[in-house]
Amino acid sequence: MGIFERYMTLWVALCIAVGVLVGNLVPGVFSVIARLEVFHVNLVVAVFIWVMIYPMMVQIDFRALGQVTRRPKGLILTLVVNWLIKPFTMAALGWLFFRVLFAGWVDPQTATEYIAGMILLGVAPCTAMVFVWSQLTKGDANYTLVQVSLNDVIMIFAFAPLAAFLLGVTDIYVPWETLTVSVVLYVLLPLVAGVLTRHWLSRRRGALGVDSFLAQVKPWSILGLLATVVLLFGFQAERIIDQPGVIGLIAIPLLIQTYGIFFLAYVAAYWLRLPHRIAAPACMISTSNFFELAVAVAISVFGLHSGAALATVVGVLVEVPVMLSLVAIANRTRAHFDRRADH
């Protein structure tokens, strides 16, 4: 497992290349896989994400969940950044780049759709992938679960009105089936499986049995991530080759948003004296996006071939490599947080 974690960026880069290459050579294969979906949730991607986060769910000890409320700063940080800052900075960056800086290169209607796609990404905080980032930064699994769950509950009530407000429309369509199926597939089912597995192992073999099992299944988390990367880039391979300039234009404000939000949250976490095991996942949740929901809404509202749908897809393409770079930054600064943290 050490070699996987040590050279994670290399493996992801190779998987991106494989996805784009195979997606262009045999696009029919990815077209068939892309059609295997329920309510805009691709079942094959769901399986790989499930493989990613199941080992992390086994780590969760329900007896320790009650202790999370004793350290509310991490929860407050996540909620403030996700719902009071991130959506508005994303909208502002979209307007700045596509109404001002890139106005001469993009027609007004297309610019409006790009901005809309960015807004949909900004209003949808991450649900599944954040468990991967939490594990890679050695985050507190119990605390991460509570943070994700709380954001999911708020998203049910806040996503539609906030997206409608920022998009300037009143009839925003939210595919509730997509939201429900995603939460069930990515959070509820692996959580139940993880809890049952941990309970069974604890009764049969004790704590050592749990640790031994986690050591065996941990490599599957990384393999699930790499397989997901191949699929995501394979799905969009033709677009990447056909529209590299447009994808580059959309990626610029998304990169600024992602790094900007992370460092804003990370500085705040340092100022709040959060220990690294809480600070790192909190900032990852604040930074990453629930791209399945954003893509589904963009397609439903603006159409499959719209600029909004393309912008959300670029968000998918940007997220994994960028988040890995943020994981590396977080891991290198662990000691600074733990020296300063409240104990």
N, C-alpha and C positions, 0 to 999 in steps of 0.2 A: 504493500500500500504506500510505502514511503516514496517510491519512485513516481507514483501517480500524483501525489500531492506536491512533490518537489518540482515536477515539470508540468504542472497543470496547464499553464498558458500554452505550452508547446502542443499538448494533446488537443486542446480546444482549437488552436490554429489549424492543426491537421484535420480535425473533424469539420471545421468550416470549409476547408479546401475540398475535402471529400464530398461534403454535401453539395457544394456548388458544382463540382465536376460531374458527379453521378447524376445530379438533378438535370443537368443539361444533356448528358449522354443518353439517359433513359428516363425522360420526364414522365412517361406513362406509368412507371412504377410508383412514383410519388403522387401522381394524380389519383391512382387507385387508393393509396394510403390516405390521402387527403379527404377522400369521400367517406371514410370510415369514421363518421362523427355523429354525435347526438346533441342537438341544440347548440351547434357550432363548437362543441367540445370534441376535439379529435381523440378517439379512443386509444390509438397507438401511442400518441404523445402522453396521454393520461397514464398508460401502463408504465412508461419509462419514468415519468415523474413520480409515480407511486413507488417504483423501485428505488428512486432517489431518496424519498423521505421516510419510507417505512423504518429503516434502521434508526433514524433520528427519533421517531415516535417511540421506539422501544426504550430509548434513554429516559423518557419522561416518567417521573415518579409522582403519582397523584398525591401522595402524602406530603410532598414538598410544595404543591401548588399554593397552599394557603400562605406560604411565606412571601409570595410575590407581592402581595398588597402591603407588606412592610417596607417595600422599596418602590414607591409610586413614581419616582422621578423619571425612570425609563419609560413608563407607560405615558406619562404626561408629555414627554419629549416627542415620542412617536406620534401622538394624537395631534399635537400642535403643528408639527412639520407637515404631516400628511394632509390635514384638513384645513389649516389656516394659512399655510405658506405655499406648499408645493403646487396646488392647482393654479394659483394666481401668478406665480413666477413662470410656470409653463405657458400660460396664456400671454403673459407680457413678452416672453422671448419669442413666441410664435408671431406676435404682432410686429415686434421690432425687426425680425429677420425677413418676414415675407411681405410686410407692408412698407418697410423702409429700405433695409440693406439689400434685399434680393428682389425688390419691386421691379427692376428693369429686366429681370430674367424670367419672371413668372407672371402669367396673366392673373388679374384680380380674382376671378372665380376659382381658379386652381389654388391660389394663395389662401383663399378663405377655407378651402377644404383641407389644406395642409395644416393650417392653424387648428381647425376642428379636430383633426386626428391627434395632434399634440395635446390638446386639452383633454381628450378622452383618456389618453395615457396618464396625464397628470392627476386625474380624478379617481384613478383606480389603483389603490395601493396593493402591493404584492401579497399573494396568498400562499403559493406553494414553494416557489424557488427560494424564498427567504430561509426555509429550513436548511437548504444546502449551504447558503452563505453563513448561516449561524454555525453549522457544524465545522465549516472550514476555518472559522475564526475562533473555534472552541467556545462558542456562546453557551449560555445557560438554556438548556432545552426547555425547561419548565417555563421560564420567563418568556422565551420566544413564542411558545404556544399561546400564552395568555395575550401577548401583544397582537399576534395574528388574529386570534379569535375576536378580540375587542374591535379591531379594525374591520373585520368581516361584518360584525353586527352593525357598526356605524355605516358601512358601505351600503347595506340594505336600505337604509333610510335616507342617506345623504347623497348617494351617487347621482340619482336622477335629478333632484332639484339643483344641485351644484353644477352638474354638466349643462343643464338647461339654462341656468343663469349665465354661465361663461360663454356658451354658444350663442346666446341671444335668441333662443327659440323656446317655445312653451310646450311643444308636443314631442319632446325627446322620447324615443322608444327605448325602454330597457328590457332586454331579453331575460326575464326573470328565470326562465328555464336554464339559460346558460350560467347565470350566477349561482343558482341552486345546485345544478349538477356539478359545477366546478368545485364548490365548497365541499360537497359530499365526497367527490372523487379524490380531491387533493388534500383534504383535512380530516373529515369525519371517518371515512373508511380506514385509511392508514392509521389514524389515531386509535380506533377500536382494535385493530389488528395488533398494534404495538402494545397496547395496554394488556390485552389477553396473552400475548407472547411473554411479556415481562412477568405477569402474574404466574404463568405456568412454569417459566424457568426458575423464578424465585422459590416456588414451592418444591420443585424437583431438585434443583441444584444450588440454590442460594445465590448470593451476590456474585460469586465467582462464575457461576453458570451464565448469568446475564452478561458479565464482562467477556467471557469466552465467546458467546454467541455474537455479540457486537463486533468483536474482532474479526469473526468470519464473514459477517454480512457487510461490513463497512466498505469494502472495495466495490460492492454493487452500487453504492450511492454514486460513486464517481463514474462507473460504467453507464449508469442510467443517465447522468448528466451529459456524457459524451454522445450517447445515442440520441438524446433529445436535440443536441446541437446539430448533428448530421441531418436529422429530419427537418428541423426548422429551416436550415439553409437550403436543403434539398427542395422543400416546398416553394421557395422563392428564388431558386437558382436562375430561372430564365429572366425574371425581373432584374436581378442583380446585374446580369450581363447586358440586358437591353437598355437599362436606365441608370447607369452608374453615376452620371452627373446629378440627376435628380435625387438619387439616394444620398449622395454626398451633401447636397444642399440641406436636406431634411436632417441629416445626421449631425450637422454642426450645432444647431441650437439644442438638440437632444443631448449631445455630449456636454455642452455648457451647463444645461439644467442638471444632468446627473451628477457631475463632479461638484457643481456649486451647492446643490442640496446636501450632498454627502458631507462636504467640509463644513457647511453651516451647522448641520446636526452634530458632527463630530466635535467641533469646537464647543458647542453648547453642552454636549455630554461631558467634555473635559471640565468645563466651568462648573457643571453640576456635581462634579466629583463621582461620576458613575464608575463602578469597576468595569474593566474591559469586557468581561463575559456578558454584561448587560448593555454596555455602550455600543459595542460592535453590531450585535443583531438589531438594536434599536435604530441605528443609522442605516443599516442595510434595508430594513423595512421602509424607512422613510425615503430611500433612494429608488428602490426597484418598483416595477409596475405589474399590475395584474393584466398582462397583455392579452390573455384569452378573452376577457370581458371587453377590453377596449377594441379589439379587432372585431368582435361580434357586433358591438353597437355601431361601429363605423360602417360595417357592411349593411346592417339593417337600416340605418338612417340615410346614408349617402350612396350606397351601392358598392358592389364588389370591385368595380374598376375605378372608383373615385380616388381623389387625392387624399381624402381622409383615411380610407382603408390602407393606402400605400404608406402614409405617415405612421400608422400604428404598426404596420409590418416592419418598417425601418426601426421602430422602437424595439421590436423583438430582436432584430439582427444586431442592434447596438448593445443590448442589455448584457448578454453573457460575457463577452470579452471585457466590457467596462467593469462589470461587477467583480470579475476576477482580479482586475487591477486594484479595485478598492479593498478586496479581501487582503491582498498583499500589503497595501498601505496600513490597514488595520492591524495585521499581524506584526508588522515591524514596529508599531508604536504601542504595543501592549504594555511594556514595562512603564512607560510614562503615565498611563492611566492608572495602573495598579499602585504606583507609588503615591499618587495623589488621591486615590479613591477613599471615600468614607468606609470605615470598617465597623 
